[in-house]
Structure formats: structure tokens, C-alpha cells
Amino acid sequence: MKIAIGADHAGYLLKEELKKWLEEWNISYHDFGTYSAERTDYPDYGILVARAVARGGFEKGILICGTGIGMSIVANKVKGIRAALCRDPYEAKLSREHNDANILALGGRILGYDLAKEIVKVWLNTEFTGGRHKLRIQKISMIEEEEL
């Protein structure tokens, strides 16, 4: 599995912590920035990760800003992206099982490191269940096509 990861300044420290955790679990990733805690604009990094996932270079993505809200909004502007803002492991589980989320958005100013790691672990290890949920994902894709 290859993960695209990115953050703005408010998510930088959590991103760095998650990168260490990904390495411990031998999960391949590419860091799309930011590379410091200096002020940045979240759309600059959110779009890089979302496009990388949408184009198929990465199976999944993780985006982090202060609350995760901004990053989820940006990522969901990209066709084929289903970004989910998750604040607990249950939301992470359902975002994968029901929504086939391909980007996880996290709040660097909201979540502690241990909780964020648990959310990522659950999210990465949960499969899409398909079934009735597959039809719903197809409807989302149809809406994307209509809006283009």
C-alpha cells in the first residue's frame, strides 16, 4: 500500500508523528508537504494529495490541517475523491466500510497523537463492504459526472 500524506502548518506536527508510525508499520508513503510549522495555506497541500490519489499513484491519502475540515473540503473537489473527516475510530471504520473513503482528513489541533494513530490504523485496515453501499458510491460518481 502506498499512502499520500500532506498537511498545512497546523497539521505539520501530527503529520510528522504519523510518518514515524507509518514507517514502524512498514507502510510506504510520500510526503507532499508542508515541511515545517511555518504558516501555509491548506489548499496548496490538499490538492496535491487529492490529485495524486485520484490519478492512481497512491491507494489512499491522509490530509491534516487544524480541524481537518478545510482539507476535506479541498480534497472532495477532486473527481473520484471521497475524503472523510474522522474524529474517532468508529467514524474511520464506517467511512471505509460504507463510503469507500480514499482520503482520511484529520484535525491536528483536535486530536491527540495516540487517538490519531488509532484512527489511521482502523481506517487503513478496514475494507469497503460493497453491497448496497456500492450503489451509493456509483450515485456519487454519477453526480460528479453531471456536475462537470
N, C-alpha and C positions, 0 to 999 in steps of 0.2 A: 504494500500500500504506500502511495506517495501522497503526502499532505502539503498543501499550500497554506502558509501561515502569514498573517500580517496584522499590524496594529498601528495606531497612532500613538502619540506621546502618552496618553492616559492609559493605554493598554500595553505599553512597552515592557514594563517590569513583569507583568503576568505572562506576556509572550516569551520573554527570556526564561522564565521559570518553566513554562510548558515545553519549550525546546529541550531543556535538560531532561524532562520527564519522557519526551518522545525518544530521545537518544537512549535512555535507560531501557525502554521497551523495544529498541531496535526498529523504530518506525521512521522511515525515510521522510524528510520534509525539505521544503525550500522556503527560506525566509524572504518575503517580499518587502520587508521594512516595516516600520521605521527602524533605524539602527541606534537611536538614542532617545532620551526623555525630553529633548527639546521640542517645543511646540510645533505641531504639524496639523494638517487637515486630513481627517479620516477618509474622505472620498478618494484621495490620492492612492491610498493603500487598499481600500476596499475594492476598488475597480480592478486593480492588478490581480488580486486573488480570485475574484469572481470570474474574470475573463480566463484566467489560467485553468480553473475548474471547468468552465463551460466549454472550452476548446478541447478538453480531454487530456490535457497534460498531467492532471492530478485527479485522483479519485474523489478527494474531499478537500475542504478548506476550513480553516479556523480564522476568524476575524475578531479582533479585540479593540474596543475603544472604551471610553469611560463607563458607559452604561450598556453598550452593545446595540443600542437602538439605531444609532446612526449607521453603523457598519451593516446592520441587517437591511436597512432601507436601501443603501447603495447597492449591496450585492443583489438584492431582489429586482433591481432594474435591468439586470443582465438576463437575456433569454436563456432558459434552461437551468437557472439557479433557483434553488429552493433553500433560502437561508432561514435558519430558525434561531431566534434569541432564546437561550435556555438559562434558567437560574437554578435549576436543580436536576438531579439525575433522572427523575421521572419524566420531566419535560424532554430531556435529551433522548430518553428511550422512545417516547411516543413520536418525537419528531422524525426519528428514523423508521420506526415500525409503520406509522400511518402516513407520513408525509414524504418519505424518502429524501429527507433533507440532505443536501450535499455540501452545505456550509453551516458551520456552527458559529454563532455570534455570542460573545461573552462580554461582560462588563468588568473591566479592570479595576474600577473604583467600587464595584458592588460585591464581587466575590473574593473570598479568601483563597489562597493557593490550594489548600487541600480540597476544598469543595470544587474548585475549577478542575483540578486533576480528576476527581471522581466523575464529574460531568463529562469530560473528554473521554475518559475510559469507557463509560457506558455508551456514549454516542458512537465511538469508533467500533465497539463490539456488538452493536445492535444492527440486525439486518432488517430490510424492508420486508413486510409481510405479504405484500401484493394483495391478491383477492379483491375485495370491494374497494380497497384503497387505491389499487392500480387504476381503476376507472376515474377516480377523483384526480389523480395525477395527470391522466390524459386530458381531463377537462381543463386543468390549469394550463397545459400545453396548448390547447385549442384557444384559450383566452389570450395567451401570449401571441399566437399567430394572428388573431383578429386585431389585436392592438398594434401590430406592426404596420 
